Amino acid sequence: MIPAVSPLVPTGILLPESVLHTEWFAILATFVAINTVMYCALAVAKILPKLHPSSWLPVRHERTETRSIYPDAPR
């Protein structure tokens, strides 16, 4: 059986409102928000496949013609 809560006791409040409006709490909340965004960005970056931008550009040292004894062979 769940005990009844008195209507005089507020439930779900961790800190009084006066603490929530202080400068140090705003700084802490900002730090936590930035930390959370960075953690999410790193987690998404770990999930996505690696990108290799160098493979998008043509390579200078690649031959334009094959030097194989089979001229029709793929490069």
Residue, then its C-alpha position, 0 to 999 in steps of 0.5 A: m500500500i502506498p503511503a499518503v503524502s500530506p498536501l502541505v509537503p511539495t513533492g518532486i522539488l529537489l531544490p528551493e526556488s531561491v537556489l535555482h535563480t543563483e548565478w552559480f546554478a546557472i553556470l552549472a546548468t550551462f556546463v551540464a547542457i554543453n557537456t550533454v550536447m558534446y556527449c551526444a555529438l560524440a555518440v552520433a559520430k561513433i555510430l556513423p561510418k568514417l568519411h574519407p574526403s581524400s578518396w573523393l579527389p583524384v589521386r595524382h600518382e595514379r596512372t591514366e593507362t594500364r601498363s599490364i600485358y593485358p591492355d583491356a584489364p581494369r586498372 
